Amino acid sequence: MADWKKAALPTSANLRDAIRSLDESALQIVLVVDEKESLKGTITDGDIRRALLRGEGMDAPVTKAMKENPITAGPEIDQATLLKWMKQFTIGQVPIVDAAGRVIGLETLKTLMRQEDSGNWVVIMAGGLGTRLRPLTETLPKPLIPVGGKPVLESIIERLAEQGFRKIFLSVNYQAEKVAEYFGDGSRWDLDITYLEENKRLGTAGALTLLPAKPVQPFLVMNADLMTDINFRKLVHFHEKQTADATMGVRDYRLQVPYGVIDTRGHRITGIVEKPVQSYFVNGGIYALSPSVLKYVPQDEMYDMPQLFEALIDDGGLATAFPIHEYWIDIGRFEDLDKAQEEYGAVFGKQRTGDKVP
């Protein structure tokens, strides 16, 4: 049984506290309790993302996102029944409460059943020219640029391997031989890497036509120049739960107007908003796709992922947004690369030293 107090937060906590608790406890749930340790509600990663989509900010109270009256169990329940419940209701955690509703424990699916390897494929677009990082990329392809003492693409692959993804496709073009020489067949990370060789640049979606077979399950597609600690399995689960055709990982991007904005009606001023902040969701370069969307990708043509989403939407398909609240940065510019270098240790742990980086 997990230490439930690692996942406990008071009702006065906010969404930022909940995200921090999810990251630090690794229990994938927050238990919202009162001063008597009575359970008031639970919060999962999905609850937070739904709250963000509704427009709630990070300072919103946890009560805005929590699920009231969650599924709980008494201390007398046996593990077989508990496991059956978790599978039936598709939940990963069940709080254990006493007769008075006080939390006395927490059971997790992870402790009751070993996580199986994922059968979902992952396609990583690793063939870009890295034009904005020249002259650095004149001799080194962007996926091999070191961040934290190892290539940025290696950090991606390590995280995928840790989460059980075993079949990786690397779409390569520019300095492809260097990428293949470094990563080989993937056995070093206990996974299988296959290379999709672009004879010409095909964009962020066009290379999907090079897959040797059509996937039988939803698959991930992402860019090779991202540093992120996202849980990719949650993205796949979200995509499947929404029964979506395509899901885009999106980031919250905010712009502050440096002036007071005037609301008017005709010549009359009706209000003044001082330096307002505009919030937008922007493309995070990480996607979950159902195999059926491959029909939109033309053969042997430059085709980018936004074009695929537009074609799908125009055709009446379901495209969904998955908010990425975890650490995320695109190292496509020198200022972002420098920032990633500075933040690596705090986000991903101690930097690796002494290793040879091509």
C-alpha positions in Angstrom: 0.0 0.0 0.0 1.3 3.4 -1.0 2.1 6.2 1.5 -1.1 8.2 1.0 0.2 11.3 2.9 2.6 12.0 0.1 -0.4 12.6 -2.1 -2.5 14.6 0.4 -3.3 18.3 0.0 -5.6 20.6 2.1 -8.7 22.2 0.5 -6.9 25.5 0.6 -4.2 24.3 -2.0 -4.3 25.5 -5.6 -3.8 23.8 -9.0 -0.1 24.6 -8.9 0.3 22.8 -5.6 -1.6 19.8 -7.1 0.7 19.6 -10.1 3.7 19.7 -7.8 2.2 17.0 -5.7 1.6 14.8 -8.7 5.2 15.2 -9.8 6.8 14.7 -6.4 4.7 11.8 -5.1 4.7 9.8 -8.4 1.3 8.3 -7.2 -0.7 9.9 -10.1 -3.4 11.2 -7.7 -3.9 14.0 -5.2 -6.1 13.4 -2.2 -7.8 16.5 -1.0 -8.5 16.2 2.7 -9.8 18.5 5.5 -8.1 19.1 8.9 -9.5 15.8 10.2 -8.0 13.9 7.2 -11.5 13.2 5.8 -11.5 12.8 2.0 -13.2 15.6 0.2 -12.2 14.7 -3.3 -9.4 13.5 -5.6 -7.5 15.0 -8.5 -5.7 13.2 -11.3 -3.6 14.6 -14.2 -6.7 14.4 -16.4 -8.8 16.5 -14.0 -6.1 19.2 -14.1 -6.0 19.3 -17.8 -9.8 19.5 -18.1 -9.7 22.5 -15.6 -7.1 24.2 -17.7 -9.2 23.7 -20.8 -12.1 25.3 -19.0 -9.9 28.4 -18.4 -9.0 27.9 -14.8 -5.6 29.3 -13.9 -2.8 27.8 -11.8 -3.9 29.8 -8.7 -7.4 28.3 -8.8 -8.3 26.3 -5.7 -8.1 22.5 -6.0 -11.8 22.3 -5.4 -12.3 23.7 -8.9 -10.7 20.6 -10.4 -11.3 17.8 -7.8 -13.7 14.9 -8.3 -16.1 14.8 -5.5 -17.4 11.4 -4.2 -14.6 9.4 -5.8 -14.5 5.6 -5.7 -13.1 4.5 -2.4 -12.8 1.2 -0.5 -12.9 0.1 3.1 -9.9 -1.5 4.9 -11.5 -4.9 4.7 -11.4 -5.2 0.8 -9.2 -7.9 -0.7 -6.7 -7.1 -3.5 -8.4 -9.3 -6.1 -11.6 -7.4 -5.8 -9.8 -4.1 -5.8 -7.9 -5.0 -8.9 -11.2 -6.0 -10.6 -12.7 -2.6 -9.7 -9.7 -0.7 -11.1 -10.0 -2.5 -14.4 -13.8 -2.2 -14.5 -13.8 1.6 -13.8 -10.4 2.3 -15.6 -8.8 3.9 -12.5 -5.3 3.7 -11.3 -5.7 4.5 -7.6 -8.3 3.8 -4.9 -8.2 5.6 -1.5 -8.8 3.4 1.5 -11.1 5.1 4.1 -12.5 4.1 7.4 -16.1 4.2 8.5 -15.9 7.9 9.3 -14.5 8.8 5.8 -11.0 9.4 7.0 -8.2 8.4 4.7 -6.1 5.5 6.1 -4.4 4.2 2.9 -4.0 4.3 -0.9 -3.9 1.3 -3.3 -2.5 1.8 -6.8 -2.8 -0.3 -9.9 0.9 -0.1 -10.3 1.5 -2.0 -7.1 -1.2 -4.6 -7.9 -0.2 -5.3 -11.4 3.1 -4.8 -13.2 2.9 -2.3 -16.0 3.1 -4.0 -19.3 5.1 -2.7 -22.2 3.2 -0.5 -24.6 2.3 -1.8 -28.0 2.0 1.8 -29.3 4.5 2.8 -31.9 6.4 6.1 -31.7 7.6 8.1 -34.7 10.2 10.8 -34.1 10.9 13.4 -36.7 14.7 13.7 -36.6 15.6 14.9 -40.1 15.4 18.7 -39.7 18.2 21.0 -40.9 18.4 23.0 -37.7 18.9 26.2 -39.7 18.4 28.5 -36.7 21.2 26.8 -34.8 23.9 27.3 -37.5 26.9 27.1 -37.4 26.4 24.5 -34.6 24.3 22.2 -36.9 26.7 22.4 -39.8 28.7 19.5 -38.4 26.1 18.1 -35.9 22.5 17.2 -36.6 20.0 18.9 -34.2 18.9 15.6 -32.5 22.5 15.0 -31.4 23.0 18.4 -29.8 24.0 17.8 -26.2 21.7 19.1 -23.4 22.7 18.0 -19.9 25.7 16.1 -21.2 23.8 13.9 -23.7 22.0 14.3 -27.1 18.5 15.8 -26.8 17.1 12.9 -28.7 18.6 10.4 -26.2 16.7 12.1 -23.4 13.5 11.6 -25.4 14.3 8.0 -26.1 15.2 7.3 -22.4 11.9 8.7 -21.3 9.9 6.6 -23.8 11.8 3.5 -22.8 11.1 4.2 -19.1 7.4 4.4 -19.9 7.3 1.1 -21.7 7.4 2.2 -25.4 9.5 -0.4 -27.3 9.0 0.3 -31.0 10.6 3.6 -32.2 10.8 4.9 -35.8 13.3 7.7 -36.4 12.6 9.7 -39.6 16.0 10.9 -40.7 17.4 13.0 -43.6 20.1 15.6 -42.7 23.3 13.9 -41.5 21.2 10.7 -41.1 24.3 8.5 -40.8 25.4 10.3 -37.6 22.0 9.7 -36.0 22.0 6.0 -37.0 25.5 5.5 -35.8 24.8 6.9 -32.4 21.4 5.1 -31.7 21.9 1.9 -33.7 19.2 -0.6 -33.3 18.0 0.7 -29.9 19.1 -2.4 -28.0 21.2 -0.1 -25.7 17.8 1.2 -24.3 16.0 -2.2 -24.5 13.9 -1.1 -27.5 13.7 -1.5 -31.2 14.7 1.4 -33.5 13.8 1.4 -37.2 14.9 4.2 -39.5 12.7 5.9 -42.0 15.0 7.4 -44.6 13.7 10.5 -46.4 15.3 10.9 -49.8 13.9 14.5 -49.7 12.5 16.4 -46.9 8.8 15.4 -46.3 7.8 17.6 -43.4 6.5 16.7 -39.9 3.8 14.4 -41.3 4.9 13.3 -44.8 7.4 10.8 -43.4 4.5 8.8 -42.0 4.1 7.4 -45.5 7.5 5.6 -45.1 6.2 3.4 -42.3 6.7 -0.3 -43.3 3.2 -1.2 -42.3 0.0 0.5 -41.0 -0.1 0.6 -37.2 -2.8 -1.4 -35.6 -3.0 0.9 -32.5 -2.9 4.6 -31.9 0.7 5.9 -32.3 2.7 8.9 -31.1 4.5 11.4 -33.4 6.8 14.0 -32.1 9.7 16.3 -33.0 13.2 15.4 -32.0 14.2 18.8 -30.7 12.0 18.8 -27.5 13.0 18.6 -23.9 10.0 17.5 -21.9 9.1 15.3 -18.9 5.6 14.6 -20.2 4.0 11.2 -19.4 3.5 9.9 -23.0 1.2 7.1 -21.8 -1.2 9.6 -20.4 -1.3 11.3 -23.8 -2.2 7.9 -25.5 -4.8 7.2 -22.8 -6.4 10.6 -23.2 -6.5 10.1 -27.0 -8.2 6.7 -26.6 -10.6 7.9 -24.0 -11.8 10.7 -26.2 -12.1 8.3 -29.1 -10.3 11.0 -31.1 -8.9 10.6 -34.6 -5.9 12.9 -33.8 -4.8 14.6 -30.6 -2.3 17.5 -30.3 -0.3 18.2 -27.3 -0.7 22.0 -26.7 1.0 24.5 -24.5 -0.4 27.5 -22.8 1.2 30.6 -24.3 0.6 34.0 -22.8 1.1 37.5 -24.2 0.9 40.6 -22.1 -0.2 43.8 -23.8 2.2 46.5 -22.5 -0.6 49.2 -22.5 -3.9 49.8 -20.9 -6.6 48.4 -23.3 -9.7 50.6 -23.7 -13.1 49.1 -24.2 -15.4 51.4 -26.1 -19.0 51.6 -27.4 -19.1 54.1 -30.1 -17.3 57.2 -28.7 -17.9 56.2 -25.2 -15.3 54.5 -23.0 -16.9 51.7 -21.1 -13.8 50.3 -19.4 -10.0 50.2 -19.1 -8.0 47.0 -18.6 -4.4 47.7 -17.6 -1.9 45.6 -19.4 -4.1 42.5 -19.9 -2.7 39.1 -20.6 -4.0 37.1 -23.5 -3.8 33.3 -23.3 -3.6 30.9 -26.2 -3.0 27.2 -26.8 -0.1 26.6 -29.2 1.2 23.5 -30.9 3.6 21.5 -28.7 4.9 19.2 -31.4 3.7 16.0 -29.8 0.7 14.1 -31.2 -1.3 10.9 -30.8 -2.8 9.6 -34.0 -5.3 6.8 -34.9 -4.1 4.7 -37.8 -7.1 5.9 -39.9 -5.7 9.4 -40.3 -2.8 8.1 -42.5 -5.2 8.3 -45.4 -4.9 12.1 -45.4 -1.1 12.1 -45.9 -0.1 12.3 -49.6 2.7 10.1 -50.9 6.2 11.6 -51.5 5.2 15.2 -50.8 6.1 17.8 -48.2 3.3 17.6 -45.7 3.2 19.1 -42.1 1.2 18.0 -39.1 -1.0 21.1 -39.0 -2.1 20.3 -42.6 -3.1 16.8 -41.5 -5.2 18.3 -38.6 -6.8 20.8 -40.9 -7.7 18.1 -43.5 -9.1 15.9 -40.7 -11.2 18.7 -39.2 -12.5 19.7 -42.7 -13.6 16.1 -43.2 -15.6 16.1 -40.0 -13.0 14.1 -37.9 -12.4 14.5 -34.2 -9.3 16.4 -33.3 -8.6 17.0 -29.6 -6.2 19.1 -27.5 -4.1 17.6 -24.7 -2.8 20.4 -22.4 0.9 19.9 -21.6 1.5 21.4 -18.1 4.8 19.5 -17.6 8.2 20.9 -18.4 8.5 21.5 -22.2 11.0 23.5 -24.3 11.9 23.5 -28.0 15.6 23.9 -28.4 15.3 25.2 -32.0 16.8 28.6 -31.1 20.1 29.4 -29.3 18.3 31.3 -26.5 16.1 28.3 -25.9 19.0 25.9 -26.1 20.9 27.9 -23.5 17.8 27.9 -21.3 17.4 24.2 -21.6 21.1 23.7 -20.6 20.5 25.9 -17.5 17.3 24.1 -16.4 18.3 20.5 -17.2 19.6 19.6 -13.8 16.6 21.0 -11.9 14.1 19.2 -14.2 15.8 15.9 -15.1 18.4 15.4 -12.4 22.1 15.6 -12.2 23.8 16.3 -15.5 25.8 13.4 -17.0 29.5 14.0 -17.2 32.4 12.2 -18.9 30.3 10.7 -21.6 31.3 11.0 -25.3 28.8 13.1 -27.3 29.3 13.1 -31.1 
